[in-house]
């Protein structure tokens, strides 16, 4: 399941990045795929530059977040797509734009897919793997990472998705309960 999500996410990132390249090399076609005319004058410069920037940044950030151990980077493109969907709804509700059902569904669906991919990748590495899966604040002396050979690096706690059966969270709650209970007995 994780590899399927990752492959779909990589393809989606490549597609968005290619859409951004399209705004640079064939803007007439790129505009047509979004159902808009090519604007004139300064508006054309804004249209081409802003859409190229949006799609290139979106696609490249998805590709970066698809790399092993980099799932948390997918929050950014998920938020970007959700914001675009929100902006479309506001344009419809407040400014009289046509309701862009297809685009909104694609943006929301892609956001949810990115979040699912992020959750799958972070839970996969939570018990070990590329992000070292250590305890928060653990100092690693392993070489070959992104730093210099033998360099110490702090291991960040892995991002966690909500999981009601999370054994580590359950143990934490039990420990907290014991600390509070014994502390109350000592104070009384």
Backbone bond lengths (Angstrom), bond angles and torsions (degrees), N, CA, C in turn:
res aa  C-N    CA-C-N  psi(-1)  N-CA   C-N-CA  omega(-1)  CA-C   N-CA-C  phi
1 X - - - 1.453 - - 1.532 110.79 -
2 X 1.351 116.04 -44.17 1.462 119.35 -179.57 1.513 111.25 -62.50
3 X 1.328 117.54 -42.42 1.462 119.54 -178.42 1.523 110.68 -67.55
4 X 1.326 117.11 -35.49 1.469 120.15 176.69 1.521 110.47 -63.94
5 X 1.341 116.99 -46.19 1.468 120.49 177.47 1.525 110.98 -59.80
6 X 1.313 115.94 -42.91 1.460 120.25 -178.79 1.528 111.07 -64.10
7 X 1.334 116.93 -42.98 1.467 120.33 179.81 1.529 110.40 -63.90
8 X 1.333 116.84 -45.19 1.464 120.43 178.95 1.527 110.31 -62.43
9 X 1.330 116.68 -39.68 1.465 120.56 179.25 1.520 111.08 -65.88
10 X 1.312 117.46 -41.22 1.468 120.58 177.92 1.526 110.49 -63.18
11 X 1.331 116.79 -43.44 1.469 119.85 178.18 1.529 111.34 -63.24
12 X 1.334 115.93 -39.61 1.460 119.97 178.41 1.530 110.04 -64.79
13 X 1.324 117.70 -43.81 1.462 121.03 178.21 1.514 111.97 -61.53
14 X 1.330 116.07 -42.70 1.466 120.02 178.00 1.522 110.94 -63.37
15 X 1.336 116.38 -39.79 1.467 120.14 178.75 1.519 112.45 -63.34
16 X 1.327 116.72 -44.51 1.464 119.78 178.10 1.531 110.97 -65.84
17 X 1.334 117.43 -40.17 1.463 120.09 178.29 1.530 110.73 -63.47
18 X 1.335 116.78 -40.77 1.463 119.82 177.13 1.525 111.70 -65.22
19 X 1.315 117.02 -34.83 1.471 120.61 175.06 1.531 109.30 -61.55
20 X 1.332 116.71 -40.29 1.462 120.34 177.08 1.510 112.16 -64.14
21 X 1.336 116.88 -42.42 1.468 120.89 176.31 1.525 109.24 -62.91
22 X 1.334 116.52 -37.87 1.461 120.68 178.01 1.521 112.36 -58.03
23 X 1.336 117.04 -36.98 1.464 120.14 177.65 1.527 111.92 -66.67
24 X 1.315 116.85 -21.17 1.462 120.16 178.93 1.526 112.81 -90.95
25 X 1.330 117.80 -35.11 1.471 120.40 -174.00 1.528 114.29 -106.70
26 X 1.317 118.76 -26.70 1.470 121.91 179.32 1.531 108.85 -143.14
27 X 1.328 117.13 65.66 1.459 120.12 -173.70 1.534 114.53 -63.67
28 X 1.323 118.04 -29.41 1.467 119.84 177.93 1.530 110.11 -61.08
29 X 1.338 116.21 -45.58 1.462 120.81 179.63 1.533 110.95 -68.25
30 X 1.333 116.31 -40.41 1.464 119.94 179.89 1.526 110.77 -63.12
31 X 1.320 116.79 -40.27 1.467 120.78 178.09 1.526 110.47 -65.58
32 X 1.313 116.73 -41.05 1.465 120.91 -179.79 1.525 111.50 -62.57
33 X 1.344 117.41 -37.08 1.472 119.45 -179.95 1.520 111.91 -65.82
34 X 1.324 116.55 -22.24 1.469 120.41 177.55 1.519 112.23 -99.63
35 X 1.322 117.44 5.03 1.459 121.47 176.59 1.516 113.86 72.29
36 X 1.317 117.16 33.57 1.466 119.73 -179.67 1.520 110.85 -129.47
37 X 1.322 116.00 152.18 1.465 119.47 175.63 1.528 109.65 -80.38
38 X 1.325 115.70 160.75 1.459 120.55 172.47 1.521 106.67 -79.46
39 X 1.315 116.23 127.49 1.464 121.60 -177.68 1.522 110.63 -81.24
40 X 1.327 117.16 173.19 1.464 122.22 -178.51 1.518 111.16 -113.68
41 X 1.340 115.46 159.40 1.459 122.86 173.16 1.526 113.13 61.70
42 X 1.329 115.13 -137.97 1.456 122.09 -179.31 1.526 111.36 -62.59
43 X 1.324 116.49 -32.50 1.462 120.37 178.29 1.537 110.90 -62.12
44 X 1.325 117.36 -34.75 1.468 120.82 178.04 1.528 110.35 -65.31
45 X 1.310 116.27 -43.52 1.460 120.64 178.10 1.531 110.59 -59.61
46 X 1.314 115.78 -44.75 1.464 120.77 178.68 1.524 110.71 -65.05
47 X 1.333 116.40 -45.03 1.463 120.65 -179.26 1.527 111.04 -60.11
48 X 1.316 117.22 -50.72 1.460 120.39 -177.07 1.529 111.25 -67.21
49 X 1.323 116.69 -47.80 1.461 120.55 -177.60 1.516 113.03 -65.27
50 X 1.323 117.13 -45.11 1.467 120.00 -177.46 1.519 111.96 -68.93
51 X 1.319 117.26 -42.23 1.466 118.96 179.74 1.520 111.64 -69.98
52 X 1.332 117.69 -37.34 1.466 119.65 175.97 1.529 109.66 -62.22
53 X 1.322 116.48 -45.53 1.467 120.55 179.66 1.525 111.04 -62.33
54 X 1.337 117.08 -44.86 1.467 121.28 -178.93 1.528 110.69 -59.14
55 X 1.328 117.04 -52.85 1.461 120.34 -174.42 1.532 112.78 -73.28
56 X 1.328 117.64 -36.23 1.465 118.92 176.84 1.527 111.14 -65.90
57 X 1.321 116.45 -45.88 1.465 120.30 179.12 1.515 110.74 -64.09
58 X 1.321 117.03 -42.88 1.457 121.48 178.52 1.532 110.48 -60.63
59 X 1.316 117.15 -52.14 1.457 121.13 -177.37 1.515 113.27 -63.91
60 X 1.333 116.72 -44.67 1.464 119.63 -178.63 1.528 112.03 -69.25
61 X 1.332 117.46 -34.06 1.471 118.82 177.58 1.530 110.76 -71.08
62 X 1.320 117.74 -32.90 1.467 120.34 174.60 1.531 109.74 -66.07
63 X 1.323 116.87 -44.22 1.464 119.95 178.51 1.526 111.39 -63.18
64 X 1.331 117.18 -40.14 1.467 120.32 178.13 1.530 110.42 -64.97
65 X 1.331 117.16 -40.72 1.458 120.77 179.45 1.518 113.47 -72.15
66 X 1.319 116.71 -16.72 1.466 120.98 178.31 1.515 112.29 -79.18
67 X 1.325 116.96 -15.40 1.465 120.43 179.59 1.524 109.38 -66.74
68 X 1.294 115.52 147.81 1.458 121.64 -178.55 1.527 110.87 -57.78
69 X 1.323 116.47 129.27 1.455 121.93 179.34 1.513 114.55 81.39
70 X 1.321 118.63 4.59 1.471 122.62 -177.38 1.523 112.39 -116.94
71 X 1.323 117.25 20.42 1.462 121.47 -174.88 1.509 114.56 -57.75
72 X 1.341 117.51 -30.92 1.462 119.32 -178.74 1.516 112.78 -63.39
73 X 1.328 117.30 -21.64 1.465 120.37 177.68 1.529 111.73 -65.27
74 X 1.317 117.56 -17.10 1.465 120.68 -177.88 1.529 112.48 -73.80
75 X 1.328 118.04 -11.91 1.472 119.65 174.12 1.522 110.83 -58.87
76 X 1.339 116.47 -41.47 1.467 120.68 -176.53 1.533 112.52 -62.40
77 X 1.336 119.93 -55.04 1.468 117.66 179.92 1.524 112.49 -66.47
78 X 1.331 118.60 -29.78 1.469 120.18 176.73 1.529 109.54 -64.12
79 X 1.329 116.63 -42.90 1.460 120.61 178.35 1.527 111.19 -66.93
80 X 1.316 116.69 -37.90 1.465 121.00 178.92 1.526 110.85 -62.25
81 X 1.330 116.77 -45.81 1.464 120.56 179.04 1.534 111.59 -67.12
82 X 1.328 117.23 -41.88 1.467 120.16 178.58 1.526 110.43 -63.68
83 X 1.325 117.03 -36.74 1.468 120.65 177.56 1.525 110.92 -66.57
84 X 1.312 117.23 -37.81 1.466 120.28 177.19 1.525 110.16 -63.43
85 X 1.338 116.82 -42.50 1.464 120.42 178.29 1.533 110.24 -63.13
86 X 1.329 116.05 -43.27 1.463 120.44 178.09 1.534 110.79 -61.00
87 X 1.330 116.34 -43.65 1.463 120.34 178.44 1.518 112.24 -61.40
88 X 1.321 117.64 -36.65 1.468 121.07 177.35 1.530 111.07 -65.97
89 X 1.310 116.25 -40.33 1.474 119.85 178.68 1.528 110.15 -65.49
90 X 1.324 117.00 -42.19 1.469 120.59 177.46 1.525 110.25 -63.36
91 X 1.337 117.39 -42.49 1.471 120.84 178.60 1.523 110.74 -59.58
92 X 1.322 117.13 -38.19 1.459 121.42 178.12 1.531 111.18 -71.75
93 X 1.335 116.69 -49.06 1.460 121.13 -173.51 1.525 113.34 -72.20
94 X 1.320 117.46 -34.30 1.459 120.49 -172.20 1.527 112.68 -106.37
95 X 1.330 116.35 -35.42 1.458 118.82 -169.90 1.523 114.50 -112.52
96 X 1.302 118.13 7.99 1.457 121.42 174.18 1.520 115.92 76.34
97 X 1.328 118.08 18.17 1.464 120.12 177.10 1.528 109.40 -73.07
98 X 1.323 115.74 158.06 1.463 119.86 174.52 1.530 108.45 -66.15
99 X 1.333 116.57 145.40 1.463 120.24 178.72 1.516 108.29 -76.37
100 X 1.321 117.04 115.56 1.468 123.53 -174.01 1.526 109.94 -90.95
101 X 1.321 116.31 70.90 1.464 121.78 -174.68 1.525 112.50 -54.07
102 X 1.309 116.91 -49.67 1.469 120.37 -176.52 1.521 111.62 -61.14
103 X 1.338 116.85 -47.61 1.460 120.14 -178.95 1.527 111.22 -64.70
104 X 1.334 116.51 -41.03 1.472 120.53 -179.92 1.528 110.01 -63.59
105 X 1.323 117.00 -43.97 1.466 119.81 179.12 1.527 111.67 -64.01
106 X 1.323 116.80 -39.42 1.465 120.15 177.83 1.530 109.60 -63.79
107 X 1.320 117.39 -44.76 1.466 120.70 -178.01 1.529 112.03 -66.22
108 X 1.312 116.99 -42.17 1.466 119.88 178.61 1.531 110.20 -69.27
109 X 1.329 116.52 -44.11 1.462 119.95 178.59 1.526 112.00 -61.25
110 X 1.326 116.51 -42.22 1.463 120.24 179.11 1.530 110.51 -66.11
111 X 1.329 117.58 -39.32 1.474 120.92 176.86 1.517 110.70 -60.33
112 X 1.320 116.57 -45.67 1.462 120.23 -179.88 1.527 111.42 -66.07
113 X 1.318 116.56 -38.23 1.465 120.31 176.80 1.527 111.01 -62.65
114 X 1.326 116.37 -42.75 1.464 119.74 178.84 1.525 111.38 -63.64
115 X 1.331 117.04 -40.87 1.463 120.04 178.15 1.526 110.75 -66.62
116 X 1.325 117.31 -39.00 1.469 120.13 177.30 1.524 110.72 -64.76
117 X 1.323 116.89 -40.43 1.460 120.69 177.74 1.522 110.30 -64.70
118 X 1.328 116.21 -41.51 1.457 120.61 178.83 1.524 110.13 -62.48
119 X 1.320 117.45 -45.28 1.469 120.96 179.03 1.525 111.27 -63.11
120 X 1.315 116.73 -43.09 1.464 119.92 -179.82 1.518 110.90 -65.27
121 X 1.320 117.92 -38.69 1.465 119.53 -177.96 1.516 111.63 -74.22
122 X 1.333 118.57 -34.53 1.460 119.46 -178.77 1.513 111.86 -77.87
123 X 1.334 118.24 -33.72 1.461 118.45 176.84 1.515 110.43 -73.17
124 X 1.326 117.59 -26.04 1.468 120.55 177.83 1.511 110.97 -70.76
125 X 1.337 117.14 -33.73 1.451 120.12 -178.28 1.517 112.74 -95.55
126 X 1.333 118.70 -2.65 1.462 120.66 -176.84 1.516 112.03 -65.86
127 X 1.312 118.70 -30.37 1.450 120.80 -179.28 1.511 113.08 -95.27
128 X 1.271 118.94 6.63 1.460 122.10 -179.37 1.504 108.95 138.64
129 X 1.272 117.86 169.36 1.450 120.40 179.29 1.508 110.60 125.92
130 X 1.311 115.55 -152.22 1.448 121.19 -172.28 1.520 113.46 -59.85
131 X 1.343 117.81 -36.40 1.457 117.93 -178.36 1.519 111.69 -85.38
132 X 1.315 117.53 14.96 1.451 127.03 177.39 1.509 112.97 72.19
133 X 1.333 118.33 -18.34 1.453 122.61 172.39 1.506 114.32 53.02
134 X 1.302 118.42 24.85 1.456 120.60 -177.13 1.505 112.54 -80.54
135 X 1.303 114.37 -177.41 1.448 120.26 177.27 1.517 108.96 -74.87
136 X 1.344 116.89 150.97 1.463 118.81 176.80 1.525 109.46 -56.90
137 X 1.308 115.54 132.56 1.440 120.40 178.24 1.519 114.18 83.90
138 X 1.318 118.70 -1.66 1.463 121.98 179.12 1.522 109.06 -67.31
139 X 1.319 115.78 136.45 1.453 119.70 176.70 1.514 108.44 -93.67
140 X 1.308 115.58 126.83 1.451 120.42 -179.97 1.518 109.19 -104.40
141 X 1.327 116.14 136.02 1.453 120.72 175.80 1.530 110.24 -109.55
142 X 1.309 116.32 18.81 1.459 120.49 -179.62 1.512 109.59 -75.41
143 X 1.279 116.37 136.62 1.459 120.79 178.39 1.515 110.43 -90.37
144 X 1.303 115.79 174.73 1.450 121.54 173.90 1.512 114.38 84.79
145 X 1.315 119.01 4.74 1.461 121.34 178.70 1.506 110.01 -81.26
146 X 1.311 115.04 -150.70 1.453 118.94 -179.05 1.523 111.37 -80.01
147 X 1.345 116.78 -14.24 1.454 119.84 -179.31 1.516 111.20 -94.14
148 X 1.323 115.56 -161.79 1.452 121.14 179.23 1.518 110.19 -82.09
149 X 1.311 116.58 158.02 1.455 122.74 -179.38 1.521 109.51 -57.30
150 X 1.336 116.37 128.01 1.453 121.83 177.87 1.513 114.14 77.98
151 X 1.312 118.54 0.53 1.459 121.69 -178.86 1.523 110.08 -70.91
152 X 1.327 116.51 139.43 1.453 119.80 175.99 1.522 108.30 -78.67
153 X 1.322 115.64 142.99 1.456 119.51 176.48 1.516 108.39 -143.13
154 X 1.303 115.70 146.21 1.455 120.50 177.53 1.521 107.64 -80.28
155 X 1.308 116.36 138.77 1.452 121.08 178.25 1.515 107.06 -96.27
156 X 1.328 116.00 116.20 1.459 120.39 179.87 1.510 109.53 -72.80
157 X 1.328 116.48 148.24 1.464 117.46 175.87 1.521 108.94 -65.81
158 X 1.318 118.03 140.89 1.458 119.54 -179.23 1.524 110.67 -68.11
159 X 1.330 116.04 145.35 1.460 119.77 174.54 1.514 107.82 -63.97
160 X 1.295 117.14 141.71 1.457 120.43 -176.74 1.522 109.07 -122.20
161 X 1.286 115.96 140.71 1.445 122.02 173.43 1.523 107.24 -95.84
162 X 1.314 115.90 156.80 1.453 120.29 -178.52 1.522 109.16 -65.91
163 X 1.327 115.52 125.28 1.453 121.50 179.80 1.518 107.56 -146.10
164 X 1.334 116.69 110.80 1.457 121.67 -175.26 1.516 112.23 -63.98
165 X 1.314 119.09 -19.02 1.460 121.52 -177.67 1.525 111.82 -100.85
166 X 1.291 118.31 16.10 1.446 122.16 -176.64 1.530 109.97 -65.88
167 X 1.323 116.64 110.31 1.463 122.37 -176.04 1.526 111.75 -64.58
168 X 1.328 117.04 -37.23 1.457 119.64 -179.05 1.526 110.73 -65.26
169 X 1.317 117.88 -41.30 1.459 120.82 177.51 1.525 110.72 -65.25
170 X 1.321 116.70 -38.27 1.460 120.72 177.79 1.522 110.52 -62.44
171 X 1.333 117.25 -44.34 1.465 120.39 178.35 1.521 110.56 -62.52
172 X 1.333 116.95 -38.44 1.461 120.77 178.26 1.520 111.74 -63.18
173 X 1.331 116.06 -41.69 1.467 119.44 178.40 1.524 110.88 -65.62
174 X 1.337 117.67 -39.74 1.462 121.16 178.27 1.518 110.48 -64.41
175 X 1.317 117.93 -42.11 1.455 121.91 179.00 1.525 110.27 -62.78
176 X 1.333 116.94 -45.66 1.454 121.43 179.42 1.525 110.25 -60.87
177 X 1.323 116.97 -41.91 1.454 121.35 178.62 1.529 110.37 -60.54
178 X 1.338 117.34 -44.68 1.460 121.28 179.10 1.528 111.54 -63.50
179 X 1.316 117.28 -41.93 1.462 121.22 179.95 1.521 110.03 -63.04
180 X 1.320 117.21 -45.81 1.460 121.25 -179.30 1.531 109.77 -65.81
181 X 1.316 116.31 -44.11 1.467 120.44 -178.21 1.522 111.44 -63.48
182 X 1.329 117.95 -47.80 1.453 120.85 179.58 1.519 111.78 -69.38
183 X 1.302 117.08 -34.27 1.468 119.51 176.41 1.497 111.60 -64.94
184 X 1.342 117.86 -36.18 1.469 121.80 179.77 1.532 109.81 -69.56
185 X 1.335 116.98 -36.50 1.470 120.24 178.85 1.513 111.27 -67.24
186 X 1.346 116.82 -39.09 1.465 119.95 179.75 1.512 111.64 -68.52
187 X 1.347 116.14 -37.11 1.477 119.88 -178.90 1.519 110.96 -71.50
188 X 1.360 119.02 -29.40 1.460 123.55 -174.47 1.449 112.46 -86.38
